[in-house]
Amino acid sequence: MPNLNSDERDKFAELAAEWWNPDGPCRTLHDINPCRLNYLVSRMSLQGTKIADIGCGGGILSEALAHSGAEVTAIDATAELIQVARQHIEQENLDVSYEIGTVETLLKSRTGYYDAVICMELIEHVPDADALIKDCARLVKPSGLLVLSTLNRTPQSYLFGIVAAEYVLGLLPRGTHDYAKFLKPSELARSARQYHLDLEDVTGMAYNPITRTAKLSNSASINYFATFKRRTQG
């Protein structure tokens, strides 16, 4: 059974038409995308790297990766978002393989195939976070990387990630996040170790809603990236 919350899928489907509007409901994704790309560049060479973008949405990060020379397979369970992604990339003269489905879809033919698997702002939206890590790990080659981003479960993330972002500033649609689904880095690391993944790095991301810019940060108290390396054996 797919590791999928159909209510979450429907919620994001409603945003499809405005996904590529930099001033629309997905504007925060546009604002943080340069920071996401900078983090990935700091962890790996993108040129010629086979990357799976799990939960790619309408393709904002997928296109940036392709622009940087990566060979990108991008998958999302929301058909409306994949349609938007495919339409947008036609204007960009880029090659991204977009697929409708979940990580389980790729496992049917791509086990151990990718140099890197990235999963940005998705794990807090699935029913079983541990299962998502397990399945992503199976897609990664030995010595390959899994990169996740999510929100820490801290008072700061509740205040700024939900109260401020969704209810005060309107940066995200209300109901986007459930605090109970947020994950501490230690919880991600504990889960990942079961699936032959070793934690290499945790780096925070700080977002300024006034300037609409994001930067890498030493504090992981709200948003953060985590990079794991697949063991060569085991």
N, C-alpha and C positions, 0 to 999 in steps of 0.2 A: 504494500500500500504506500503511495507516495507520501513523503514527509512534507505535507502541504496543508496549510490552513486556507480553506476555500474563501472564508470571509476576508482574510488578508489579501488574497488574490483579487477578489472583486473590488476591494477598496482601491488597490493600485490600478486596476483596469479603468476606473472612473477618471484617473489622472492622465490617461494615455494621450488624449488630444492636445494637452498642454505640456507634455513632457519636455519638449525642446524649446519651450518659451523660457528664456533666462530670467524673466520677471514674473513668471507664473507660479503655481503651487509647488513646483519642483525647483524653485530658484536656489534653495540651499544646496541641492545636489550640484548645480552648475557652479556655485560659489566655491565649494570644497573640492571640486574635481582636480584643479591644479595641484592642490596639496596631496590628494590621493596619488596622483601620478608621481609627484616628487618622492613620496615615500617608496613607491615601487621601484623607481629608478635607483634609490639609495640601497635597495636590497638585491637587485639583480640587473643584468644587462637585458634589455628588451629586444634588441635587434635579433631577429630570427628565432626568438624564444617561443615555444609552443605554450600558449596560455589558455586555460579555461576560465571564463568569467561566469561564475554561478550566481544566478539571480541578477542578470544584467540589466533588467528594466528596459528602458528605451534606448540603451546603448551609449550613454554619455561617456562612461569610462572605457567601454569597449573600443569606441572610435579613437579615443586618445591613445590607447595602447597600440592600435593599428598604425596611427600616425607616427608612433615611435619605433615602428619596425617589427612589432610582435606579430606572430601568427595566432589569431584569436578565434576561438570557438566560444560563442556567447549563448547562454541558455536561460530561459525564463519560463515559468509556468503560465504566465499571463499572455494569452495569444494576442490581445490588443497591443501590448507593449512590443512584442516581437514584430508585429506588422508596422508599427511606428518606426522601430529601429531599422527595419529593412528599407522603408521608404526614405528615411533620412540619409542612409549611407549611399543610396543611389546618387545623391547630389554631391557626395564627397570624394568620389573616385577612390574608394577604399575597399579592401577585401576583408570582411568579417563573416564568419559562418554563423548565422543566427539560427537557433533551433528552439522550438516550443517544447517545454518539458521541464524536468527536474534533474538533479544530479544523478538520480537512478537511471535516467534515460541515457546519459553518457556512459554509465558503467556497463551497459550492454555491449559496447564495442571499444571503449577507450580506457580500460583498466591499465594503470601504469604507463600511460601515454604522455602525460603532460610534464613539461619542465616546471611549470608553476600553475597552481590553481588559486584563484582569488575569489573571495566571497565577502563582498562589502555590504554592510548594513542589511544583512539578510538573516543572520543566525538568531536575532532577537524576534524574528517574525515566524519561525517554524515551530511546529509542535514539539519536536525532539531535537534539541541542539546537539546532543551527543551523537545521534545517528547521522546528522549532517556532517560533523567532523569525521566520523568513520568513513562515510561514503566519499567525501572529498579526498581523504588520505589515500583511498584506493585508486584514485585517478592519477596520483602523483608518481613520477618515476623515483627510483632510489636516488637519494641526494637532491631530489627536487624540493620545491617549496610550496607550502600552503600559507597564504596570507589572508587574515581575517580582519575585519573592522567591525566594531560594535560599540555599545555604551556600557560603561562600568556601572555596577549597582552600588551607588553611593548617594548620600544626601545631595551632593552637588549635581549629579546627573538627573536626579528627580526635579530639583529646582530649576536647572537651566535647560535640561533636555526635554522636559515635559511641561512644567508650569510656564516657564518663560517662552520656550519655542512654540508651543502649541496654543497656549491660552492668552498670553500677554502680548507677544510680538507677532503672532500669526505666521511664524516662519514655516511651520508645517501644519497640515490639516489636523484638526483635533481628533484624538484617538489613534494617531499614527503609532504611538508606542505604548507598551505595557511595562511598567517598572518591574514587575515580577519576572519578566523575561530577560532583563539585563543580566550581563555576566561579568564576573570579576576575572581579571587575567589569570589568577591562580586556578579558577574553575576551568577555563579553557585549557590551560597547561595540563591539568590533571586528566582531563578527558583525552587530550591529544596523545599523551604518553601511552595510553592503552593501544593506540593504533600506529605505533612506531614513529611518532613525530616528536621531535625535541624542540623546545622553545628556544629560539635564537634572539628574539628582540621583542620588546614592547615599547611603543612610542605613542605619546598622546597627540591629539589634534585640538588646537584651540581655534574657535571660530568667533570672529567679531561681526555681529549683525549690523553695526553701523557702517563699517567700511566694506562689508560683505566679502571678507577675505578670511582664509584659514591658513594656519601655519603649524608645522610640527612643534611639539612641545614636550618638555620633560615631565609634565604632569599628565597622568592617564586617568585622572579622577572623573572625567566625563566621557569624551570620545577617545578611542585609542585603536591603534593597529597592533596586530600580533603576527609575527612571522615564525613558522615552524619548518624544520628541515626533516625530510623523510630519511630514516636510517637506511643504510645500504644493505643491512641484513635484518631479518626479523619481520 
